[in-house]
Structures are given as structure tokens and as C-alpha cells.
Amino acid sequence: MIVTTTPSVEGSQITDYHGIVVGEAILGANVFRDLFAGITDIIGGRSGAYEQELGKAREVALSEMEDRARAMGATAVVGVDLDYEVINNMLMVSASGTAVTLG
């Protein structure tokens, strides 16, 4: 499945719009506590463990979004946006876009 932040896919025509699709992943408070307890991996102001967890959450959100698009009969998701929000000591990663069929 093609997933892109652009509103179209170069060389392909959108033949059908299926609607907005969203995928979310939430990292709980325990993740923050565990990550900051092992903060010894910070080099140059970066935490490899924290970045790895964020990467996993992003992958889950994108995968969930793709699954929902596929269930609608879509072959691509265009206009994808990634958002990161902190809610009550939890981090939410959400991916949203428009499910489409390419011709």
C-alpha cells in the first residue's frame, strides 16, 4: 500500500475516495518512567531508548491506519499527517490520511 504525505501519487490517478482513516498508538506513563530511569544512553542530548519507543509507536499508528484503509478497499493513503500529543503523562502518536483507490 502506498502511504504518502502528498495529496496525490505521481503517475497515478485517484479513482475513488473512501474517507479519512486514523491509527493511534499510546505510550503509557510506565514507558516514560522506565526510559528516564535508564537515561544513561543519552549522548549529545538524545536518548536512543526514547527515540526507539517513539519509532515503534509511529510504526504501530501507521500500520493501524493502513489496515483500516485496506478494510475500506483502498490501495493508498494520501495526505498523511503524524501528530504527537501528551495526555496525562501518556504520549499519543496518531497518523491520519485519506484512503483512496488508485487507477
C-alpha positions as CSV (number, residue, x, y, z in Angstrom):
1,M,0.0,0.0,0.0
2,I,1.3,3.4,-0.9
3,V,1.3,5.9,2.0
4,T,2.3,9.5,1.3
5,T,2.1,12.9,2.8
6,T,1.3,14.4,-0.6
7,P,-2.3,14.9,-1.8
8,S,-1.7,12.7,-4.9
9,V,0.6,9.9,-6.2
10,E,2.7,11.0,-9.1
11,G,1.9,8.9,-12.2
12,S,-1.4,7.5,-10.7
13,Q,-4.9,8.8,-10.8
14,I,-7.2,8.6,-7.8
15,T,-10.4,6.8,-9.0
16,D,-12.2,6.6,-5.6
17,Y,-12.1,8.3,-2.2
18,H,-13.1,6.1,0.7
19,G,-12.7,8.6,3.6
20,I,-10.5,9.6,6.4
21,V,-8.5,6.8,8.2
22,V,-6.7,7.1,11.5
23,G,-4.3,5.0,13.5
24,E,-3.2,5.6,17.1
25,A,-0.6,4.3,19.5
26,I,-0.3,5.4,23.1
27,L,2.8,5.1,25.3
28,G,1.8,4.9,29.0
29,A,3.4,6.5,32.0
30,N,5.4,3.4,32.7
31,V,7.3,3.9,29.4
32,F,8.4,7.3,30.5
33,R,9.5,6.1,34.0
34,D,11.4,3.2,32.5
35,L,13.0,5.3,29.8
36,F,14.1,8.1,32.2
37,A,15.4,5.5,34.8
38,G,17.8,4.2,32.1
39,I,18.7,7.6,30.7
40,T,22.3,6.7,30.7
41,D,22.2,6.2,26.9
42,I,21.8,10.0,26.3
43,I,24.6,11.3,24.2
44,G,24.6,14.8,22.9
45,G,21.1,15.4,24.3
46,R,19.5,12.4,22.6
47,S,18.0,9.3,24.2
48,G,18.3,6.3,21.9
49,A,15.8,4.3,24.0
50,Y,13.2,7.1,23.9
51,E,13.7,7.5,20.1
52,Q,13.3,3.8,19.7
53,E,10.0,3.8,21.6
54,L,8.7,6.7,19.6
55,G,9.6,4.9,16.4
56,K,7.7,1.8,17.5
57,A,4.7,3.9,18.3
58,R,4.8,5.7,15.0
59,E,5.0,2.3,13.2
60,V,2.0,1.0,15.1
61,A,0.0,4.1,14.3
62,L,0.8,3.9,10.6
63,S,0.2,0.2,10.4
64,E,-3.2,0.6,12.1
65,M,-4.1,3.4,9.6
66,E,-3.1,1.2,6.7
67,D,-5.1,-1.8,8.0
68,R,-8.2,0.5,8.3
69,A,-7.7,1.8,4.7
70,R,-7.3,-1.8,3.4
71,A,-10.5,-2.8,5.1
72,M,-12.3,0.0,3.2
73,G,-10.9,-1.3,-0.1
74,A,-8.3,1.4,-0.6
75,T,-5.0,0.9,-2.3
76,A,-3.3,4.0,-1.0
77,V,-3.5,6.6,1.8
78,V,-2.7,10.2,0.7
79,G,-2.3,13.4,2.7
80,V,-0.9,11.6,5.7
81,D,-0.2,13.6,8.9
82,L,1.6,12.4,12.0
83,D,0.7,14.1,15.3
84,Y,2.3,13.7,18.8
85,E,0.3,14.7,21.9
86,V,0.9,14.4,25.6
87,I,-2.2,13.5,27.6
88,N,-2.0,12.9,31.4
89,N,1.6,11.6,31.3
90,M,1.0,9.5,28.2
91,L,2.2,10.1,24.7
92,M,-0.2,9.5,21.9
93,V,1.0,9.2,18.3
94,S,-1.7,9.4,15.7
95,A,-1.5,9.0,11.9
96,S,-4.3,10.2,9.7
97,G,-4.9,10.5,6.0
98,T,-7.4,9.9,3.2
99,A,-8.0,6.3,2.0
100,V,-8.1,6.2,-1.9
101,T,-8.1,3.8,-4.8
102,L,-5.6,4.4,-7.5
103,G,-6.3,3.6,-11.1
